[in-house]
């Protein structure tokens, strides 16, 4: 490990940035566990399942409609900083900000209009549908992709770490208050709304404040004409990266929704508890993705392909090793955690928990591969792979296996798709990099 770190300053930077984010995730992981324990003990399996389905519906609409413009900010922003082209950078930021605003407005309209139709299949009464429509206003606070990209571009991962901790701690303390007041499901929905809105506002403020401090917004022209003229293929990149990011999010969010429709609200609650316990690996994969992407983008802009390959291989090896260790821990201690953290009724979620953690091990192995495609300007590759794995494999298996085997079938579908994504990404990125190494 010492030789690895000495060999690559870029890997050292990745680990340093990941450490900031990991510190935030450790604190949020603890707060999330406390929050889940309070909610599950107070609402029970069925009440918790209802809460999960409402949150999942809003999250799916958010994921599908909001643009993941942080990818474009990092990819094209890195080039602007290398060339010291401030005008092009400002045009980029205006373009991605408009996409963010467009996405949240469309998302809010869809969430409000579709709520009664989704409520029919979920068995929601009119009062619940009304609560869902009001909670959909939270989508307005998700227009934060550009500020997030700015923080990553400026290597301010300490601020990102701070931002991710605040919503979770608000949720935890809010759950304490709701439990003391013996609040129904809508009380916990209000807590969730306040926490997510606070996190979105904070990220918006710190991201743009950092850009202002670094002079990126100095003498900016607020004209919205020809915003992509300095960046060839910018609109296509944003559209493709948005679909590519939305597909894995849809896979994660669709599972409890399908479980709730095909089985029961209680089964959705069991699934969500298992999913939340598997999220440390998912969160860690996101941390490594956010940390490695800016460094890969810099290596691409400098045509340092051997260092690019070295960083990619080392990051993948470290991530996969961590995932395997966590999987062994869950296999050994999973039932104990379920029993004492959530209650006897949740022990039956052990099988799905093992399957979901195994799936996240493959996600860990993939955490540096997709950023590599974005760094070399090939976002369509992971999009095609995700489309094949999720639309062609995951969704059909999800419907068939969940109907036949319940939530265990959901876990099998998830594991199959994540394994396929890792295999296909590995083959295609190696083919792309081998061509560049030859030239």
Buried (B, 14 or more C-beta within 10 A) or exposed (E): EEEBEEBBEBBBBBBEBBBBBBBBBBBBBEBBBBBBBBBBBBBBBBBBBBBBBBBBBBBBBBBBBBBBBBBBBBBBBBBBBEEEBBEBBBBBBBBBBBBBBBBBBBBBBBBBEBBBEBBEEBEBEEEBBBBBBBBBBBBBBBBBBBBBBBBBBBBBBBBBBBBBBBBBBBBBBBBBEBBEEEBBBBBBBBBBBBBBBBBBBBBBEBBBBBBEEBEBBEEBEEEEEEBBEBBEEBEEBBBBBBBBBBBBBBBBBBBBBBBBBBBBBBBBBBBBBBBBBBBBBBBBBBBBBBBBBBBBBBBBBEEBBEBBBBBBEBBBEBBBEBBEEBBEEBBEEBBEBBBEBBBEBBBBBBBBBBBBBBBBBBBBBBBBBBBBBBBBBBBBBBBEBBEBBBBEBBBEBBBEBBEEBBBBBBBBBBBBBBBBBBBBBBEBBBEBBEEBEEE
